[in-house]
Amino acid sequence: MVAGREMVDPTGQDGPYVIRNGQRIYGTVSSIVAEEQGPLRTVLHVKGTYPGTTPSPCSGGSFDLEFDSRLTFTQGESTVLLEHDVRNRCVRDLTFQGTSEYSDKIDLDEAGCDFSLDCADAQKTAWSLSDSQTYTSTASFSGLQKVEQERGRTNNPGGWRRASVQRDGSTLTSAVSYSRPLDALSDGSALAAVQIPWIEYREPQALSTNNETIALEFMSSPGSIGEAQARWNYGLITFRSQAATSALLKTMQQQENVRLSRALLVHAAPSYVNTTRAMSALPTQNTTAVQQYRAKIDALHNETINQQWGIIKSWGAMLWPESPTAFTIAVSSPFTISMDGPNFWAPDRVEVLEWFRTGEPKWYWDYTFMKQQQFLKTTVVNSGRQAYHYRNGLTFGAGGQREGDYYRNNINTTDDKQYVMGMDEGYLIRPSGSIQDVFEAGGRTVDQRYSPSGTDIYVDQYKIDRQAVGYYFMPLYCVMFSEDIAQSSVCNRALTETISTLTARNMASGVICGGTYPGAGTCTSDQLFMYASMHDDFFRGFIDHFPNSSYTPTIRQAMINTARMAYQYQANGTGNSLSFNNWNTHFECTSSDLSTCRSRNIGNEGVLSNSQTVALNMFMRAYELDPSLGYCSAIANALNTATGFNFIYSDAVGWDKVRSQGMYIIHALGGIEACMGTNPSTNTNTNTNTNTNTNTNTNTNTSTNTNTNTNTNTNTNTNTNTNTNTNTNTNTSTNTNTSTNTNTNTSTSGTDGLPATTYTLTGNDSFTIGFWFGDSTPKNGFADLLTTSYMGDDCGNANFGTIRFYLQTGQSGSYSLISPASYTIREDSGCGAKSNNRFGIPASAGTHNVVACVSEADFSQNYCTGPLAITVN
């Protein structure tokens, strides 16, 4: 009901649907639960199946295609946020090496959700919005109108990516992609509109109106959902009690797209986060090492989005997003390069920790959120909540690139190269019931697979390697976040059995052994990068969140001892001396007496630089547990020898295996700050002040007082009082204040009317201008520009706090100042003019050069960038 009007037709058949072999099949609801119910919002969890969609080869009962929908209703808003997961529950393969799973895929023509509306037919119109244009049908239109992001294909004659606005099969306009399309139906007094976020990445998807039905087409053209895969989707339907206009729909398009794809997030200062001990220390100061780290992570983020994705376009409902092996800028053909394993060494963890440090939205919304949704729902073997041998809900398994058998079919098939580190921090930023479900499913899998009576014939012991520890995170996350008492109990049992077994078998020597000790006779450490990137994370997560567990003291001491042995016997560190030369691959101990531990080298690869940097993280996290280790100055000195983090090398561009491991170093930076303070800096300030103050004060006070008192007292009580007072006060004050202030502020006009450059970059100073994510096409009269400023010491330093923009005008080549009132800061870094800031600059038709200048508040100390060309059709 909107303003007393029932917008959705109660007699219409609508809701979740799939089209298979030309037949539209609506979902059958099996349960509706109020997952959240409060004064501000309500979340309904709706589960159901699509009858008759079980893949014919699948055995063991009915496994019809399943849907999980969550509908969010917010107080005071006539919108419904829809989270809609569609899952193929069929799972047969036990070996990770078979090919039968390809036969268990489900082929669909289309899938989505539609809504039957009650419209006044004579006034009914269909509306479609691309990013910049509005298309309106005639009144009483009863045909099909849609906005679609088509599936990328190399044989597409119009370019291998194409978005379009269509009406009854005719194309009204097209482009490479649309980032915020909208479709709407309206009559004379009301409207309904639908939107899908990230549609340009998750092709093929569409928004459509057909007669009196409006639809979110989450799969808009034929495709497959493979064995134990789920497609994840988000959409929004908005109702308004007013007729549609172009201006109204454009406003909705902008506002609701931000709500969907870049919503506000609650961020706590890292100084506060450090007090909670929910994670290891984060740095709070902009030290030299932090500046180097920030420059590197910014470069990796931008390379991944603008170069990896922009060239090979590794996205889609099944493929999005991955880091390729040995990607170079010279690669220009899609689908021609080999992909690394999914979420290879968890680059999303590195980015999400940078969000916890800075609160900048890009570290969550550009990459992390979608990456984690894709991994947890689609990439893993996701069969939902069921008891079905050891694949009891969720397991890992890597493989090919094609739709339908992605990470399934006998191509590099293994379940030890998928990484969930950091999924807990991602969940904390934006909790959801659907991710709780995934954590619970993973916990059930561990309970079934690794328990003493486990049914997995391929796992016969608890061990500490990347294959097993990757699984162990899931019951940990489940116990931390699940709100389902029964499911949390299963996860707690799996976690307790895992931890009790590992502490008894793998930590008996006082360090963390890769295999079983003492049964193996020798305790050999796992490879350094595996321990530092993964194992350390799991055990630290346990002791941080379960400090009172009876197992915590054993794990805590084993972590300290392991770091101490690794420092001594792998890194060859002594006291405050640590270099990056001649590291050993392992250490091993022959008894619980740690004096028996020695260096050991296995293989001939040696220790790569990315293993060394992540080891610094491990050493400082151990120091945090036990400051007597005394590693602080050694680690700080080691970092200072690595200028600009260039030692995290790779032949690729953007995130890959090496960078994902090596850049997990943020806790080392936080630990160094905590034990040493900020990096010392030398500041030379020369201040000459001449003040002459002459004060002459002359005070003359003359007072003459004459008092005559005559009192005659008789018995008749006659009193005569005469009082004469003469007061003479003379005050002379001479004050002479002489102040001489000489301020010289020279700001001469430079070339073509720009400010004269009076400052030269020194040290780590930098100031640049560019397009926001390479988007050189102005939108709605505004160009999105990004300034990157590291002028002045840090966020708290007021130096270089003023940014101005100048536009080249006319044929003369002269520049004029763009009024600050005419542009907007669309996204800031939280540091004022420092770090990254996104500006919306007005841009008219033609080609113009824009220059950005930074200065002190009084416009002294100017530094200007070179010109950036903006072209507007």
N, C-alpha and C positions, 0 to 999 in steps of 0.2 A: 504494500500500500504506500503510495506517495501522494501526500496532500489529499488524502481521502479517496484516491483513485487506485483501483486495482490494475497494475500495469501488465502483469503476466496473466495470460489467459488460462484460467483453471481447467478448462476443458481440453486444452491442447496437449499433445504428447511431446514431451521434450525432456531435456536433461542430458546426461552422458550418453554418447552413442559411438558406435563404430559402423563403418560400411565395409562389408566383406562380400566379395563376388557380386557386387551390385545391390546387395540387400542391406538396408539400414536396420541395425539392431540396437535397441535402447537397453541400457543397463537395468538390471533388477537389483533393487536395494535390499541388502541383508541386515544392515544395522545403521542407526543414527544415534550418535552420542554427543552430548554437550561437553566438548573437551575443555573449553573455558567458558565461564559464565560470570561476568562481573559488571560493574556499573558503566564501564567504558566500552567494552566489547564482548562479543560472544563468538566462539568458534564451534561450529558443528562439524563433526567427523562423520562422513557418510561413506559406507563401504558397500560394495556390490560386485556383481559379475555380469558379463555379457553372454547370455545363453547360447550354447552351441558353438563356442569358439575354441574348444579344446583341440590342439593339434592332433591329428589322427595317429601319429606314431607314439604319442605319450601314453604311458601305462600307469597303473596304480590308482585309478580312479578318475574322477572328473576334475580337470584343471582348466576350466574355462578362464578366459582372459578376465582379469580382476581390475577394479578401479578403487582407488583411495582418494576421496575428495575432502578437502577442508574448506569450509565457507566461513569467512570472517565478516561479521556485521559490527559496525562501529557506531556508537551513540552520536546522534545528530547528523548522520550522513546517509544518503540514499545510494550507497554503493555496496557491492558484494565482491570481496577479494576471493578468488578461486585458486586454490592449489590442487592440481589434478594429476595424480600419478596413475599410469596404466601399466599393469604388470602381467607378463607371461610367466605363470607359476610352474610350467612344465620343466622338470629337470631330471635327466636320466643318467648322464655320463658320470661315472665314478672315478675316472682315472686322470682327468685333465688332458688325456692324450687321444681320445676317440674323436670320431667325426659325426657321430649320430646326432649331436645336438643341432646340427644345421637343419635336420629334418624336423626338429621340434619348433622351428620358428613359426610365427603366425603372420600371414600375408594379409594386409588390409588395404582397402582403397582410400579410407579416410577415417579420422577419429577426432572427436571433439566434444563440445557441449553446446546445445542450442536452447533457445528460450522462445516460446510462442507468446506473442504480444497481443494485446487488445487495442487495436488502432482504429481511428476513424478513417475509413478507407478513402473517402473523397479528398481528404487533406494529407494523406500519407505520402511521405517522401523518403527516399534513401539518400544517405550522405556518406561519402568516402573522402578521407583526408590522407594524402601523402605527407611528406615532411613539410612541403611548402604550398601545396595547392588543395583546393576544395572542389569536389565534384558532387553535384546535386541532380537527382532525377526529377522528372516531371511529377506533378501531383497524381495520385492514384496509381503510382508505379507498382507493379506486382511481380517484376522479374527478379533476376539475380544480380546483385552488385557487390563487388568484393575488392579488398586490397590483399595482395598475396606476395610473399617472398618465396620465389620458386626454388626448387632444388638445383644446386650447382651441378653443371655437367659440362664436360669439355666439348661436346658436339652442339652446344647451344649456339646457333648462328648469330645471336645478338650479344654474345659475350657469355661467359660461362656462369655468371651470376646475373639474375634479373628479378626485379620487383616490378609490380604493375598494379594499376587500377583498372578493373574490368567491369563492363556492364553487358549482361546477356551475351557473354562470349566475345565481345569486342573490346580491344584494349584502348582505354582513354589516354593513358600515359604510362611511361615506364622509366626505370632508372636501375642502377646497379643494386641499390638497396634502399630501404626506408628504416629509420631508427625509431619512429614513434607513430605509426599509422593508427587510424581510428575509423570505425564504421558505426553508423547510427541509423535508426529509424525514428521518424517524428511525425506527429500530426499537428493539429492546430493548438494543442494545449500541453503536450508532453513529448518526451523523447527517451530513448534508451540507446546507450552507446557501449561498444566493446573495444578493449585494447589488450594487446599481448606484449610484454616486455621482451627485449633482446631478440626480436623477430628477425633482425638482420643476421644473427648468428645461428639461429636454431631452425633453419629452413628444413623442410618446406612447411610453412605455416601461413594462415590467412585469417582475415576477419570478413564476415559476409552478412548480407541481408537478403532474404528471399521471401517475397510477399510479406507476411506478417511474422516471419521468424528471423531472429538475429543469432549469429553463431560465432563461437570461438573455435576455429579449425586448427587444433593442435598438430594434426597431421593432415595436410591439405591435398596431398597426392599420394599415389600408391607407394607402400613401403612395408618393411617387415619389423617385427619385434622378436628378437631371438630368444633362445632358451634362457629362462630365468633373468630376463632383462625387464627394466621398467623405464618408461619414458616419463620424465618429469616436466611439468608445465605450470605456468602461472598466467592468470588473466584477470580482467576486471570488467564488471558490468556496472554501468552507472545509470541511474534513473533521475530525471528532472521533470518537475511539474511546469514546464515552459516549452514552447516550440523551439526547434533548433534554428540557430542562425550561424553564419560562418564565424562571426566573432566569438560566440559562446563556445562552439565546438573547438576552435583553436585554443581558447583558454583552457578548456578541459583537456585537450591533447597535451599541452605543455605540463599542466599541474599534475595530472594523473600519471603521466609517464614517469615523472620524477618520483612520485609515490611508489610506483611499481619497481623501477630499476635503480633508483638512487635515493631511497628513503632515508630519513633522519635516523641516526644511530646514537645511542647513549655511550659517551666516552668518559672514562675516569683518567685523571692525570696519572702518568707513570709513577710519580712519587707516592701517590696513594696506593696504586696497584702493588708497589713494592712492599708496602706495610701489611698487605693481606697475606703474603706468602702463598698466594694461589699459583704463582709461577716464580721462576728464578728472576733475579734482579734485571730490570730494564734501565738503560741509561737515561738520565734526565737532563744532562748538560750537552751543549753542542761543542764537544771537545774536537780536537784535530782528528782523532781516530773515528769519531762518530761522523764527522764531515766526509771523511774518505769512504766510510761505509755507505752513507747516504748517496753519495755520487754514484757508487757502484750499483746499488739496488735500484736507483732511479733508471740507470742505463739499461739494466736487465729487464725491468718492467716495460720500458718503452720499446726496447728491441723486440720483446715477445709480441706485444700488441701491434706495433706498427710494421714490423718486418716479418717475423714468423707468420703470424696470422694474415697479415696483409698480402703476403706473397703466396703461401701454400694454402691458406684458407682452411686450416684444419679445425673446422667446426661443423656443427650439425647436430641433429637429435641423438646421434650415436657416436660422433667423432669429436665432440667439442669438450675442452680444448686439450691438445697434447703438445709436448715438446719433442721435436724431431731429433734424430741422431745426426750429428755433424751437419746441422743446417748452416749454410752460408748464404750471404746476400746474393750470390750468383745463381742460386736455385730459383727458377721462375715458373716451373710447371707444377700444377696441383697433382696430388696423389702419386708423386714419383719418388718420394723419399721414405726411408724406413722410420717408423715411430719408435721412440723409447717406450718403456713400460709405462702404464698409466700412473700419473702423479709421481713420476720418477723421483725418488728421494725428496718428495714433498716441498716443491717450491712455494705452494700455497701457505705452508707453515711459516716460511720466512716472511711472506707478505703480510699475513695476518698479525704477526708479532710487530711489524712496523706500524700497523693500525693501532695496536695497543700502545705503542710508544708515542705516535703523533696524532692519532684521531683523524687522519686525512682519509676522506671517503674512497679515494681510488684504490687504496690497499685492500678494500673489501669488495667494492662493487665492480671494479674493472676485471677482476680475475678470480679472487678467492671464492666468492659465494657460488658462482656458476661451476667452478672447478670441483668444489666439494659436493654440490648437488649431483653433478654428472658422475663422479666417482662412486658415491655412496648408493646411488639408485640404479645406475645403468651399467657402469663398468664392472662392478662386482657381480657375483652370481647371486641374484636376488630372487628368491622363490617365495618371499612373504612369510607370514606366520604359520608355519606348518611343521609337523614332525615327519621328516623324510630323510632317512639315513643321515650321514654326517653333514650333508648340506641342509642343515636344519634352519634355513632362513637366509643366511648370507655367508658366502665364502669368497675367496679371491681366486682369480684365474686369468692369465694373460693370453693374448693371442692376436688375431688378425685385425684388419682395418675395415672390412666390408660390413655394411649394414646387415643385420640378421645374425651374424656370427662374430661380432666384434668382441675380442678378448675371449673367444670360446674355441675356435676351430684350429687345433693342431698346428699353430704357427707360433714358434717360441713359447709353447704352452707351459706355463709354470705359475704357481701361486706364491712365489717368493719375491716378486718384484712389484708389489703394489703396497703403497704406504699410506697409513692413516694418521701419521704424526701431525698434530695441529688441528685435527678435526674437532677436538674439544674446545679449543679457543674460538674456532669458527662458529661452533654452536652457541657459545656464550654471547657472541655479538648479536645474534638474531635467533633465539631459540624457536624450535618448531616441533610439533608433535610428530611430523613425518620423519625427522631425523632421530627423534627418540625411538621410533619404530625400528629404524635401521640399527641403532646401537643395541637394542634388545635382540634383534635377529642375530647380530654378530655374537652376542653373549650366549645365545642358545647354541650356536654352532660350536663355540669353544667348549661348552658344557657337554655336547654330544661327541665332539671330535677328540678332545684331549683328556677327558675324564678317565679314571682307571679302567672303566668298562666301555671306553669309547668304541665307536663302530667304524672308525676310519682305519682300514687295513694298511694304509701307507704311513701312518704315524704311530710309532711304537714307544715313544718316550717324550717326556718334556725336555726341551732343549732351549738354548739361547742362541738362535741364529735369526736372520732376517725373516725367514719363512714363518717360523713359529711366533716370534715376538710381534710381528705384524698383526697376528690374530689376537694376541693377549691384550692389546689396547681396547678391543671391543667390549669385553665384560667390565673393564675399568671405566670406560665411558658410560656404559649402561648403569652401573651402580651409582656413578656420580650424578646422572641426570634423569633416569627413568622415574616416572610417577606412577607406574603400574606396580603394585606391591608384589603380585605373583611373578611378573617378569623380572623385576629387580631381585627377587629371591633366587631365581635360577642363575642370574648373572653373578650374584654374590657367591653362590656355591662354586661356579666356574672359576671366579677370580681367586677365591680362597684356596681351592685345590691347586691352582696354578702356582700361586705364591708360596704355599706351604711346600710343594714339591721342589720348586726352584731353590728355595732357601736351604732345604735339606740336602739336595743333591749337587746343585751347581755353585753353592756358596760355602761348602763345607771347608774349603781351604782358606777362607777369609777374603777371597777375591771372587769376582764373577767369572766363572769358567764357561767356555763355549759348550763343552760337553759335560757328561756326568762325572763327578768326582765324589768319593774316591774310587768308584768302580773302574774308571779309566786309568787310574794310577798316576796320571799327570794332568794337571790343570793347565790347559792352553787357552789363552785369551782369544776372543773373536778378533777379526780384522778391526783395526783401529777406527776406520770411518764408520763401520757398522755399529760398533759399540757407541761411538760418540754421537752419531746421527739418530740412532733408534733405541738401543737398549738403555742408554742413560736416560732418555726421555721417558720411557715406560716406568722404570724403577723410581725416578724422581717424581713422576706423577703420582705413584702410589704413596710414597712416604709424605708428600706434601698434603695429600687429601685424606690420608688415614694415619695421622701422626701417633695415634694411640693404639694402633694394631700391635699385637705381640710380635709380628714379623718385622716391624719397622726398624728396630735397633740392628737386627742382623743385616738387613738390606742397606741401611745407612752406612754401617761400618764397611761392608763389602764395596760400596760405591767409593768410599774414601780410599780404601786400600787399593782398589783397581786403578783409580786415578794416580795414586802414588807410585805404583809399580809401572804404569804406562809412562809416567813422567820420567822415571829413572831408567827403565830398561827399553822403552820404545823410542822416546824422544831424546834420550841421553841427556836429560837436564840434570844439572847439579846446582843446588842452592838457588841463587838468583841468576843463574846463567842458563839460557835456553836459546838455541839457534835452530834454523830450519835445515840443517845439514845432517846427512847420514842417520836418518831415523830407521828403526827396525820395524818389521811388519807385525811381530807378536812378542809377547812374553809368556813364559810358562813357569809353573812352580811344581815341585815334586812332593810337597807336603803342606800341611797347614802352617808350617814355620815359613814365614815370608822371606827369611834369609836364603831360602832355597830357590827363589825366583831368579830367572836369568833372561837375557834377550834371546830371541829366536827369529830367524828369517825363513819364511816359507815362500817359495816361488821366486821369480826373478824380476817382478814388476817394481819392487821398492814401494816406498810410501809417497803418494802423490801430494801435491801442495794442498789440494782441497781437503785431504785427510788431516793435514797438519792444522789448518785453520779451525776446522770443527773440533779438533782435539783441544785447542785453546779454550773453546767454550766448555768442554768437559772438565778441564783442569780448574777453571774459575768456579764452576758450579760445585765441584768438590771442595774448593777453598771456602765457599760459602757455608758448607756443612761443617768444615773444620779449618778455621783460620790458622791453626798451627802448621798447616802445610806450607805456608809462606810463599805462595806462588805469585803474589800480586805484582811485584816489581819486575819479575822475570817475564811474565806474560805481557805486561805493558811495554817493556823494552822490545820484546819480539814483535809486537804489533807496530811499533815505531820504525822498525827496519823494513817494513813492507809498504812502500809509498803507494798510496792510492788504491790499495787492495789489488794491484795488478798481478799479484802472485796467484790469484784465483783465475787461472788461465783456462782457455778453451779455444778450439778452432771454430766453434759454433757462434751463433748470435742469439742472445736472449737466454731464457732458462733452459738448462739441460742438466745431465747427471752431475757434472763437475761443479757447476755454479750452485745447484740446489744443495749439495752437501756443504761446500765451502762457505756459503753465505749464512749458514746457521751459526752465527757468531755473536748475535746480539746480547746474549747473557754474559759473554766474556767482557763486552764493553760495559755492561751494567755492573758486573762484579769489580772491574778495575776502578770504575768511578766510586763505588761504595768504599773500597779500601784505600784509595789514594786521593780521592777528590778529583777535581778537573785537572787536565794537563796544565802544568805551569806555563805561563806566558810572560814575555818581557814587554812591558809597555814603557816607553819613554815620553813623558809629558813635561814640557817646558812652559811654565806659566810665569809671566812677569807682570806684577801689579804694582803700580805707583799710586799711592793715595796720600794727599796732603790735606790735612784738616787743621785749621787754625781757629781756635775758639777763645775769645776774650770776653770774660764775664766780670762786670763791675757792679757791685751791689752796695749801695749806701742806705743805711737804715738809721734815721734820727727819730727818737721818740721822746717827747716831753710830757710828763705826767704830773699834774698838780691836783692834789686831793685835799680839800679842806672840809673837815667834818666838825661841826659844832653841835653838841648835844646838851640840851638843858632838860634835866629831868626833875620834875616836881611830882608831889603826890597827886596832882591833878592829871598826871599823865599827858604832858604836852611834849611832843617830839618834833624838833626842827632839824632836818637833814639837808645839808647843801653839798652836792657832789659835782666837782668840776674836773673833766677829763680832757686833756689836750694830747692828741696822737699825731705825730708827724712821721710819715713813712716815705722814704725816697728810695726807689728801686731802679737801678740803671743796669741794663743787660746788653752787652755788645757781643753778638755771635757772628763770627766770620767762618763760613764753610767753603772751602775751595776744593772742588772735585774736577779732576781732568780725566776724561775717558776717551780713549782713541780706539775706534773700531773701524777696521778697513775690511770691507766686503766687496770684493771685485767679482762681478759676473758679467763678462763681456759677451756680446753676441757672437756665435760661431758661424760656421758655413751654412748658407741658405736659411738663416733665421733660427737654427738650432742653438741650444745653449753651448757655450764653449766648453770643451772637455778640460776640466781642471784637475782630474784625478786619474791616476794610472793604476791599473790593477796590480796588486802585490800579493804575494803568498797564496792563500787559498781563496782570494776574492774571485767572484764570477758573477756576471749579470747577462742574461740572454733573453731573447724574445723568439717565440715560434708559434706555430698553430697548435691548438689543443688537440692532442693525439693525431697530428697530421691533417686535421680537417681544414683544408684551405678554402672550402666553399662557405661563404657567409650564409647564415640562416636568419630569415626574417629581418634582414637589414643590419644584422650584427655579425661581426667576425669574432670567433672564439680564439683569443690569444692567450698564450701562457708565458708568464715571466718567471724565470728562475733566478733568485737573488741570494747570494751568499756574501753580501757586502756587510761589513761590521762583524763583530765576534759571534753573536748568537741572538736568539729571540729576545732576550732581555736587554740587548744593546740598542739604544735609540739611534745610533749612527745609520745613515743612509736609509731613512724611513719614508722617503717621499718618492713615488713613481709617477711620471707623467708620460703622456703619449703625444706625438707630433705627427700630423698628416701632411703629406706633400700636396700642394695645391697648384692648379694652373700649369702653364707651360714653362714658367720661370724656374721651376724646380725648388721653390722656396717652401718651407714648412711652417705650419701654424699649430699652436697648442690646441689639442682637443679638450674641450671643457670637461672637467671631471664630472660635472653634473649630467653629462650626456652618455656616460658609459657606466657599466655596473660591474661589481666584483661578483662573479657567478660562483666562485668557490675559492676560499682562501685557505692558507696553511695554518691559521691560528697563530701566526707569528707576525702579524701586521704585513709589512712589505717584504719580509724575509721568506726564504724557501720558495715553494711553488704557489703561484696565484693565477687564477683564471679570470680573464676580463672579457666582457662583451663590449666590443668597440663598434660604434655605428659606422656602416660602410655603404656608400652610395654607388650607383652604377659607374663602371669604368675601372681603370687600373690605377692604384695608388700605392705609394710607399708609406709605411708606418715605421717610426723610430720610437723606441722606449728609452727614457732617461731616468736615472736614479740619482738622488742628491740628498744633502742634508735638508732639514726642514726650512732653512733660510735660503735654499736654492744655491748654496755654495757646494763645492766639491762635486761637480757634475761628472757623470760618466754616461755615455750614450751608446746604444747598440748600433750596428749597421742597419740599413733599411730592409724591411720585410715587405714583399709585394703582395697586395691583395687585389684580386680581380673579381668584379661583380658584373654579371651579365645584365 
